[in-house]
Amino acid sequence: MRLHRKYGSNQAIINHCRTVAKVVDVLAEEFSRQGKYIDREAASEGGLLHDIGRSRVQTVRHGLEGSLILEGEGVDEKVVQIVRRHVGAGISAEEAKKLGLPDFDYVPRTREEIIVCFADKMVDAERVRPFVEEVKRFAAKGHDVERLLALKSGLEADLGTDPEALVLHKIKGTE
């Protein structure tokens, strides 16, 4: 939270990041429960800091801007990459070029990157919501729905259970 305050994140961004971190913690706990390695600290920090770049810009560049802030602060490289790769369902090199982004890999690859990206898609403002709401939003904006669905299905295959159902059950108390 110190970094959010230092860079002027508003309360809405901070609240959103806290909620995303709660979702991340549910998913990380399940990986740990199953004996599957996950860097829970990096994942949790990534969830808490994923939108710090919104203190500078409100565009697709916020992931890059956040990663640059964190690099400048000497934050662990795992967390830097989580922040860089959480936007959308990942941004391919071709898309990055079209968007005017520097030549980086913006597609989440590690468990930590994937669960933060997924968790972000399950949270609207501070509200944990069904994943289908994000699918509809992606479709309405002309974003890559297939990549979004692949994000969830890949996480489900790795986790061995539906991550959406797990999150909704643990956080909202529903099935």
KAKALIN-V527084 format. One record per residue. BURIAL is I if it has 16 or more other C-alpha atoms within 10 Angstrom, else O. Layout:
burial:BURIAL
burial:BURIAL
This chain:
burial:O
burial:O
burial:O
burial:I
burial:O
burial:O
burial:I
burial:O
burial:I
burial:O
burial:O
burial:O
burial:I
burial:I
burial:O
burial:I
burial:I
burial:I
burial:I
burial:I
burial:I
burial:I
burial:I
burial:I
burial:I
burial:I
burial:I
burial:I
burial:O
burial:I
burial:I
burial:O
burial:O
burial:O
burial:O
burial:O
burial:O
burial:I
burial:O
burial:I
burial:O
burial:I
burial:I
burial:I
burial:I
burial:I
burial:I
burial:I
burial:I
burial:I
burial:I
burial:I
burial:I
burial:I
burial:I
burial:I
burial:O
burial:O
burial:O
burial:I
burial:I
burial:I
burial:I
burial:I
burial:I
burial:I
burial:I
burial:I
burial:I
burial:I
burial:O
burial:O
burial:O
burial:O
burial:O
burial:O
burial:O
burial:I
burial:I
burial:I
burial:I
burial:I
burial:I
burial:I
burial:I
burial:I
burial:I
burial:I
burial:I
burial:I
burial:I
burial:O
burial:I
burial:O
burial:O
burial:I
burial:O
burial:O
burial:O
burial:O
burial:I
burial:O
burial:O
burial:O
burial:O
burial:I
burial:I
burial:I
burial:O
burial:O
burial:I
burial:I
burial:I
burial:I
burial:I
burial:I
burial:I
burial:I
burial:I
burial:I
burial:I
burial:I
burial:I
burial:O
burial:O
burial:I
burial:O
burial:I
burial:I
burial:I
burial:I
burial:O
burial:O
burial:I
burial:I
burial:O
burial:O
burial:I
burial:O
burial:O
burial:O
burial:O
burial:O
burial:O
burial:I
burial:O
burial:O
burial:I
burial:O
burial:O
burial:I
burial:I
burial:O
burial:O
burial:I
burial:O
burial:O
burial:O
burial:I
burial:O
burial:O
burial:O
burial:I
burial:I
burial:O
burial:I
burial:I
burial:I
burial:O
burial:O
burial:O
burial:O
burial:O
burial:O
burial:O
